[in-house]
Amino acid sequence: MNVLRKVGYIIQFGCFVHLFNKYVGEITFCLGPSMLPTFNMVGDLVVLEHLSPQLKRVDVGDVVVCVSPTNPGRAVCKRILGMPGDYICADPTVLERRYLTVPKGHVWLGGDNISNSTDSRVYGPVPYALVKGRVFARLWPQPGWIRNGLVPLQKDDS
């Protein structure tokens, strides 16, 4: 009887951890060159929370983890560069720039390392439902908060 009780507690704990990771927050690795210099190429251990996307509280400049639009088995870590209705430059690296409006229910994602990032310039606007969570802290190798690094442009009154 004592063994069954312990097994029951282990199962309950496993269910709690699963639900917490799915709906509240989780710890994951961010690997690859696309988010240099914000994250290291060899991999940073980051904390993401799932509540902001569910409550529609993500904004331009937030770093998010989402399901890859081109490979649903992978997750990608990118910065939100456009929200629904925003008018954005689809590819600022080319001479013949292309502008578009982010459709309703989508976000425009970009890597901080624009020269080495597969992002919305390649796969287009990403459905909001693919956003898993907002990255708010790095645990390793340099612990700290991940802040919205974008600065709004000031209007020129001249």
N, C-alpha and C positions, 0 to 999 in steps of 0.2 A: 504494500500500500504506500509506503514511504517513497519508493522508486517512482510509482505512478504520479505522485504529487510533484516530485522534482521534474519529471518529464513534462508535466502540465505547465509548470513555471517556465521551463525553457521554451516551450512552444509559445506561451504568452509573450515572453520577452522578444522572441523572434518576430512575432506579429507586430509588436510595438515598434521595433526597429524598422521593419519593412514599411509600415504606415508613416513613420516619422520621415524616412528617406524619400518616400513618394510624395508626401503632401506638405511637409514643413521645411526641411532642409537636408543637405547632404554635403559630404566632403568628397572632392574629386580632383583629378589631375588635369592641368591645362598644358598640353604638349604642342610643340611645333613653332615655326617661325612667324606665323601670321600676327601674333599679338606682341611681338617685340616692339618697344622696350618695356611695355607694361608687365609682361611675363617672360620668363626665361624660355629658351628654346628646348632645353632638356626636361622641362616639366616643373611646374609649381603646384603645390598642394593648396587648393582654394576651397572656400566655403561658399555655397550658394543656397539661397532661400527660395522656396517655391511659392511663397505667399504673394509677392509683388505682381508676378504675371497673372495670377488668379484674380487679384483685386484690380487689375489694369493700372498698376502703379509703376510701370517702367517708363522711362523717358529717354529722349535723345541723350547720348553720352554714357548711358549705363552699359556695363559689360554683362552679357548674358550667355548662358549655355543653352543651345537648342539642338533639336534633332536635325541632322544634316538633310537638306532637301534633296541632295543627290545620292545619299547613301543612308537610308533610315536606320541602319545598324550602328551608325557612328553619331557622336555628339560633337558639336563645334562650339568654340568659345569666340565670340565676336562682340564688337561694340555696336549699339544701335545708333545709326546715323540718320534715320528718318522714320517718322511715325505716320499713320494714315493721314492723307491729305497734304503732307509735306511735299514741296517741290524740290527735287534734288538733282544733282549732277550725277548721272549714272556711272560715268568713268572719267574722273578728273585727270587721268594719266595720258589721255590721248589728245591730239590737237583738235580733232573734230568732236567736240563735247556733245553729249546726248543728255537731254534733260527729260525728266518724267515726274509724275505725281505718284506717290506711294498709295496704292489702292486701299480701300477700307478693309480692315481685318488683316493687314499685313504690316511688316516692319522692313526697313532697309538696313542690312547688316554689313559691317566692314571691319577688316582687321586693321590694327594700328600700324602694321608694317605693310603699307599699301603696295610695295613692290613685290611682295611675296605672300599674297593672301588670296585664297579662293573664297570669295564672298558674294554678296548680292550683285556685284558687277558681272559675275559668271552665271549665277543661278537665279537672279532676279529677286523681286520682293519675296519675303519669307512669310508664310501664314503665321499669324500670331499664335495659333494653337501649337506650333512646334517649339515655342519658347518654353524651356523647362524651368529656368530659374535665373535669378539675378545674382551675380558674383558680388559679394560685399566684403570679403576679407581673404588675405593670403596667409596661410599658416606656415608655409615653408617654401623657400629658404629665407626670405626676409619678411617676417610677420608684419602685418599692417592692414589698414583698411583700404579698400579699393573705392576710390571716389570717382565721381563723374568728372572726367578730365577736360571736358569741352568748355570753352569760354565763349559766351555769346558775343557776336559782333556788335560794336557800338555804331549807332547811326552817325553819319558824317553830316553835320549841320551847315557845312560851308557850301 
